């Protein structure tokens, strides 16, 4: 399974491991799988080096920390497997939306790199300014 969302020249690709199945209770099955994310370069990056590095650091942090185990249930093994596929899709979509919101906030705070020095105030990766000046627009 591979799902990606565009994030400032990077995307997060989700990879679900092989599902595990177990009989939960009479007439109920449990399916679970580990989901992990990797960072993939996508397109051309825009912005100064410090700004682009900050965006990449944010995406890398999400890729490292967002994985986890997803579990679903069903009345049969097949139903549990279908529920698991649906639960994985929701988990991946939710993770990518969270990352997109974080990136949008980063863009707003740093003014696309023009105010990169403001990033640290909001606990974002920072660097030297881009030399555009605070009021300039890219």
ZAKOL-197008 format. One record per residue (C-alpha): residue number from 1; residue in three letters; z, y, x. Coordinates in Angstrom, 1 decimal, padded with zeros to 4 digits. Layout:
% residues N
<pt><num>NUM</num><residuo>ala</residuo><w>Z</w><v>Y</v><u>X</u></pt>
...
This chain:
% residues 138
<pt><num>1</num><residuo>unk</residuo><w>000.0</w><v>000.0</v><u>000.0</u></pt>
<pt><num>2</num><residuo>unk</residuo><w>-001.0</w><v>003.4</v><u>001.5</u></pt>
<pt><num>3</num><residuo>unk</residuo><w>-000.3</w><v>006.7</v><u>-000.3</u></pt>
<pt><num>4</num><residuo>unk</residuo><w>-000.6</w><v>010.1</v><u>001.4</u></pt>
<pt><num>5</num><residuo>unk</residuo><w>000.0</w><v>013.7</v><u>000.6</u></pt>
<pt><num>6</num><residuo>unk</residuo><w>-001.5</w><v>016.7</v><u>002.5</u></pt>
<pt><num>7</num><residuo>unk</residuo><w>001.2</w><v>018.6</v><u>004.4</u></pt>
<pt><num>8</num><residuo>unk</residuo><w>000.1</w><v>021.4</v><u>006.7</u></pt>
<pt><num>9</num><residuo>unk</residuo><w>-002.4</w><v>019.3</v><u>008.6</u></pt>
<pt><num>10</num><residuo>unk</residuo><w>-000.3</w><v>016.1</v><u>008.3</u></pt>
<pt><num>11</num><residuo>unk</residuo><w>000.3</w><v>013.5</v><u>005.7</u></pt>
<pt><num>12</num><residuo>unk</residuo><w>003.0</w><v>010.9</v><u>005.1</u></pt>
<pt><num>13</num><residuo>unk</residuo><w>001.6</w><v>007.4</v><u>004.7</u></pt>
<pt><num>14</num><residuo>unk</residuo><w>003.9</w><v>005.0</v><u>002.8</u></pt>
<pt><num>15</num><residuo>unk</residuo><w>004.0</w><v>001.3</v><u>003.7</u></pt>
<pt><num>16</num><residuo>unk</residuo><w>005.8</w><v>-001.2</v><u>001.5</u></pt>
<pt><num>17</num><residuo>unk</residuo><w>007.0</w><v>-004.4</v><u>003.1</u></pt>
<pt><num>18</num><residuo>unk</residuo><w>006.6</w><v>-007.8</v><u>001.6</u></pt>
<pt><num>19</num><residuo>unk</residuo><w>008.6</w><v>-008.1</v><u>-001.6</u></pt>
<pt><num>20</num><residuo>unk</residuo><w>011.7</w><v>-010.3</v><u>-001.9</u></pt>
<pt><num>21</num><residuo>unk</residuo><w>012.3</w><v>-012.1</v><u>-005.2</u></pt>
<pt><num>22</num><residuo>unk</residuo><w>015.6</w><v>-013.5</v><u>-006.6</u></pt>
<pt><num>23</num><residuo>unk</residuo><w>016.7</w><v>-014.8</v><u>-009.9</u></pt>
<pt><num>24</num><residuo>unk</residuo><w>019.3</w><v>-012.2</v><u>-011.0</u></pt>
<pt><num>25</num><residuo>unk</residuo><w>020.7</w><v>-013.6</v><u>-014.3</u></pt>
<pt><num>26</num><residuo>unk</residuo><w>019.3</w><v>-016.1</v><u>-016.7</u></pt>
<pt><num>27</num><residuo>unk</residuo><w>016.0</w><v>-014.7</v><u>-017.8</u></pt>
<pt><num>28</num><residuo>unk</residuo><w>016.0</w><v>-011.9</v><u>-015.3</u></pt>
<pt><num>29</num><residuo>unk</residuo><w>014.4</w><v>-011.6</v><u>-011.9</u></pt>
<pt><num>30</num><residuo>unk</residuo><w>014.9</w><v>-009.0</v><u>-009.1</u></pt>
<pt><num>31</num><residuo>unk</residuo><w>012.2</w><v>-007.8</v><u>-006.8</u></pt>
<pt><num>32</num><residuo>unk</residuo><w>012.8</w><v>-005.6</v><u>-003.8</u></pt>
<pt><num>33</num><residuo>unk</residuo><w>010.9</w><v>-004.2</v><u>-000.8</u></pt>
<pt><num>34</num><residuo>unk</residuo><w>011.5</w><v>-001.9</v><u>002.1</u></pt>
<pt><num>35</num><residuo>unk</residuo><w>009.4</w><v>001.3</v><u>002.1</u></pt>
<pt><num>36</num><residuo>unk</residuo><w>008.8</w><v>003.3</v><u>005.2</u></pt>
<pt><num>37</num><residuo>unk</residuo><w>006.7</w><v>006.3</v><u>006.1</u></pt>
<pt><num>38</num><residuo>unk</residuo><w>004.6</w><v>007.3</v><u>009.0</u></pt>
<pt><num>39</num><residuo>unk</residuo><w>003.1</w><v>010.6</v><u>010.0</u></pt>
<pt><num>40</num><residuo>unk</residuo><w>-000.6</w><v>010.9</v><u>010.1</u></pt>
<pt><num>41</num><residuo>unk</residuo><w>-002.6</w><v>013.9</v><u>011.5</u></pt>
<pt><num>42</num><residuo>unk</residuo><w>-005.0</w><v>015.2</v><u>008.8</u></pt>
<pt><num>43</num><residuo>unk</residuo><w>-007.5</w><v>018.0</v><u>009.2</u></pt>
<pt><num>44</num><residuo>unk</residuo><w>-007.1</w><v>021.0</v><u>011.4</u></pt>
<pt><num>45</num><residuo>unk</residuo><w>-003.7</w><v>022.6</v><u>011.7</u></pt>
<pt><num>46</num><residuo>unk</residuo><w>-003.3</w><v>026.4</v><u>011.2</u></pt>
<pt><num>47</num><residuo>unk</residuo><w>-000.8</w><v>028.7</v><u>012.8</u></pt>
<pt><num>48</num><residuo>unk</residuo><w>000.8</w><v>029.4</v><u>016.1</u></pt>
<pt><num>49</num><residuo>unk</residuo><w>002.1</w><v>026.7</v><u>018.3</u></pt>
<pt><num>50</num><residuo>unk</residuo><w>005.8</w><v>027.2</v><u>017.4</u></pt>
<pt><num>51</num><residuo>unk</residuo><w>004.9</w><v>027.3</v><u>013.7</u></pt>
<pt><num>52</num><residuo>unk</residuo><w>002.7</w><v>024.2</v><u>013.8</u></pt>
<pt><num>53</num><residuo>unk</residuo><w>005.4</w><v>022.4</v><u>015.9</u></pt>
<pt><num>54</num><residuo>unk</residuo><w>008.0</w><v>023.3</v><u>013.2</u></pt>
<pt><num>55</num><residuo>unk</residuo><w>005.8</w><v>022.0</v><u>010.4</u></pt>
<pt><num>56</num><residuo>unk</residuo><w>005.2</w><v>018.7</v><u>012.3</u></pt>
<pt><num>57</num><residuo>unk</residuo><w>009.0</w><v>018.4</v><u>013.1</u></pt>
<pt><num>58</num><residuo>unk</residuo><w>009.8</w><v>018.7</v><u>009.4</u></pt>
<pt><num>59</num><residuo>unk</residuo><w>007.2</w><v>016.1</v><u>008.4</u></pt>
<pt><num>60</num><residuo>unk</residuo><w>008.4</w><v>013.8</v><u>011.2</u></pt>
<pt><num>61</num><residuo>unk</residuo><w>012.0</w><v>014.1</v><u>010.0</u></pt>
<pt><num>62</num><residuo>unk</residuo><w>010.9</w><v>013.2</v><u>006.5</u></pt>
<pt><num>63</num><residuo>unk</residuo><w>009.0</w><v>010.2</v><u>007.8</u></pt>
<pt><num>64</num><residuo>unk</residuo><w>012.0</w><v>008.9</v><u>009.7</u></pt>
<pt><num>65</num><residuo>unk</residuo><w>014.7</w><v>009.5</v><u>007.1</u></pt>
<pt><num>66</num><residuo>unk</residuo><w>013.0</w><v>008.9</v><u>003.8</u></pt>
<pt><num>67</num><residuo>unk</residuo><w>012.4</w><v>005.2</v><u>003.9</u></pt>
<pt><num>68</num><residuo>unk</residuo><w>014.6</w><v>002.8</v><u>002.1</u></pt>
<pt><num>69</num><residuo>unk</residuo><w>014.8</w><v>-000.3</v><u>-000.1</u></pt>
<pt><num>70</num><residuo>unk</residuo><w>013.4</w><v>-000.2</v><u>-003.6</u></pt>
<pt><num>71</num><residuo>unk</residuo><w>014.6</w><v>-002.7</v><u>-006.2</u></pt>
<pt><num>72</num><residuo>unk</residuo><w>013.3</w><v>-003.5</v><u>-009.7</u></pt>
<pt><num>73</num><residuo>unk</residuo><w>013.9</w><v>-006.1</v><u>-012.4</u></pt>
<pt><num>74</num><residuo>unk</residuo><w>011.8</w><v>-008.0</v><u>-014.9</u></pt>
<pt><num>75</num><residuo>unk</residuo><w>012.0</w><v>-010.9</v><u>-017.3</u></pt>
<pt><num>76</num><residuo>unk</residuo><w>009.8</w><v>-013.0</v><u>-015.0</u></pt>
<pt><num>77</num><residuo>unk</residuo><w>008.8</w><v>-012.9</v><u>-011.4</u></pt>
<pt><num>78</num><residuo>unk</residuo><w>005.4</w><v>-011.3</v><u>-012.3</u></pt>
<pt><num>79</num><residuo>unk</residuo><w>007.2</w><v>-008.7</v><u>-014.5</u></pt>
<pt><num>80</num><residuo>unk</residuo><w>009.6</w><v>-007.9</v><u>-011.7</u></pt>
<pt><num>81</num><residuo>unk</residuo><w>006.7</w><v>-007.5</v><u>-009.2</u></pt>
<pt><num>82</num><residuo>unk</residuo><w>004.9</w><v>-005.1</v><u>-011.6</u></pt>
<pt><num>83</num><residuo>unk</residuo><w>008.2</w><v>-003.1</v><u>-012.0</u></pt>
<pt><num>84</num><residuo>unk</residuo><w>008.6</w><v>-003.0</v><u>-008.3</u></pt>
<pt><num>85</num><residuo>unk</residuo><w>005.1</w><v>-001.7</v><u>-007.8</u></pt>
<pt><num>86</num><residuo>unk</residuo><w>005.8</w><v>001.0</v><u>-010.3</u></pt>
<pt><num>87</num><residuo>unk</residuo><w>009.2</w><v>001.9</v><u>-008.7</u></pt>
<pt><num>88</num><residuo>unk</residuo><w>007.6</w><v>002.1</v><u>-005.3</u></pt>
<pt><num>89</num><residuo>unk</residuo><w>004.9</w><v>004.5</v><u>-006.6</u></pt>
<pt><num>90</num><residuo>unk</residuo><w>007.6</w><v>006.7</v><u>-008.1</u></pt>
<pt><num>91</num><residuo>unk</residuo><w>009.7</w><v>006.6</v><u>-004.9</u></pt>
<pt><num>92</num><residuo>unk</residuo><w>006.6</w><v>007.6</v><u>-002.8</u></pt>
<pt><num>93</num><residuo>unk</residuo><w>005.5</w><v>010.3</v><u>-005.1</u></pt>
<pt><num>94</num><residuo>unk</residuo><w>009.1</w><v>011.8</v><u>-005.2</u></pt>
<pt><num>95</num><residuo>unk</residuo><w>009.4</w><v>011.7</v><u>-001.5</u></pt>
<pt><num>96</num><residuo>unk</residuo><w>006.0</w><v>013.4</v><u>-001.0</u></pt>
<pt><num>97</num><residuo>unk</residuo><w>006.9</w><v>016.1</v><u>-003.6</u></pt>
<pt><num>98</num><residuo>unk</residuo><w>010.2</w><v>016.8</v><u>-001.8</u></pt>
<pt><num>99</num><residuo>unk</residuo><w>008.4</w><v>017.2</v><u>001.5</u></pt>
<pt><num>100</num><residuo>unk</residuo><w>005.8</w><v>019.5</v><u>-000.1</u></pt>
<pt><num>101</num><residuo>unk</residuo><w>008.6</w><v>021.7</v><u>-001.5</u></pt>
<pt><num>102</num><residuo>unk</residuo><w>010.3</w><v>021.7</v><u>001.9</u></pt>
<pt><num>103</num><residuo>unk</residuo><w>007.0</w><v>022.7</v><u>003.6</u></pt>
<pt><num>104</num><residuo>unk</residuo><w>006.4</w><v>025.4</v><u>001.0</u></pt>
<pt><num>105</num><residuo>unk</residuo><w>009.8</w><v>026.9</v><u>001.6</u></pt>
<pt><num>106</num><residuo>unk</residuo><w>009.2</w><v>026.7</v><u>005.4</u></pt>
<pt><num>107</num><residuo>unk</residuo><w>005.9</w><v>028.6</v><u>004.9</u></pt>
<pt><num>108</num><residuo>unk</residuo><w>007.6</w><v>031.2</v><u>002.8</u></pt>
<pt><num>109</num><residuo>unk</residuo><w>010.5</w><v>031.8</v><u>005.1</u></pt>
<pt><num>110</num><residuo>unk</residuo><w>008.4</w><v>032.0</v><u>008.3</u></pt>
<pt><num>111</num><residuo>unk</residuo><w>005.6</w><v>033.9</v><u>006.6</u></pt>
<pt><num>112</num><residuo>unk</residuo><w>003.1</w><v>031.3</v><u>007.9</u></pt>
<pt><num>113</num><residuo>unk</residuo><w>004.4</w><v>031.8</v><u>011.4</u></pt>
<pt><num>114</num><residuo>unk</residuo><w>004.5</w><v>035.6</v><u>011.5</u></pt>
<pt><num>115</num><residuo>unk</residuo><w>008.3</w><v>035.5</v><u>011.1</u></pt>
<pt><num>116</num><residuo>unk</residuo><w>008.9</w><v>032.2</v><u>012.9</u></pt>
<pt><num>117</num><residuo>unk</residuo><w>012.2</w><v>033.5</v><u>014.3</u></pt>
<pt><num>118</num><residuo>unk</residuo><w>013.6</w><v>033.4</v><u>010.7</u></pt>
<pt><num>119</num><residuo>unk</residuo><w>013.3</w><v>029.6</v><u>010.5</u></pt>
<pt><num>120</num><residuo>unk</residuo><w>016.6</w><v>028.9</v><u>012.3</u></pt>
<pt><num>121</num><residuo>unk</residuo><w>018.5</w><v>031.0</v><u>009.8</u></pt>
<pt><num>122</num><residuo>unk</residuo><w>017.5</w><v>028.3</v><u>007.2</u></pt>
<pt><num>123</num><residuo>unk</residuo><w>018.1</w><v>025.3</v><u>009.5</u></pt>
<pt><num>124</num><residuo>unk</residuo><w>014.3</w><v>024.8</v><u>010.0</u></pt>
<pt><num>125</num><residuo>unk</residuo><w>012.8</w><v>024.1</v><u>013.4</u></pt>
<pt><num>126</num><residuo>unk</residuo><w>012.2</w><v>027.4</v><u>015.1</u></pt>
<pt><num>127</num><residuo>unk</residuo><w>010.5</w><v>028.8</v><u>018.2</u></pt>
<pt><num>128</num><residuo>unk</residuo><w>009.4</w><v>032.1</v><u>019.6</u></pt>
<pt><num>129</num><residuo>unk</residuo><w>007.5</w><v>034.3</v><u>017.2</u></pt>
<pt><num>130</num><residuo>unk</residuo><w>003.8</w><v>034.1</v><u>017.0</u></pt>
<pt><num>131</num><residuo>unk</residuo><w>003.2</w><v>037.7</v><u>018.1</u></pt>
<pt><num>132</num><residuo>unk</residuo><w>001.7</w><v>038.7</v><u>014.7</u></pt>
<pt><num>133</num><residuo>unk</residuo><w>004.6</w><v>041.0</v><u>013.8</u></pt>
<pt><num>134</num><residuo>unk</residuo><w>006.8</w><v>040.6</v><u>010.8</u></pt>
<pt><num>135</num><residuo>unk</residuo><w>004.6</w><v>042.5</v><u>008.4</u></pt>
<pt><num>136</num><residuo>unk</residuo><w>001.3</w><v>041.2</v><u>009.4</u></pt>
<pt><num>137</num><residuo>unk</residuo><w>-000.5</w><v>038.5</v><u>007.3</u></pt>
<pt><num>138</num><residuo>unk</residuo><w>-002.5</w><v>035.6</v><u>008.6</u></pt>
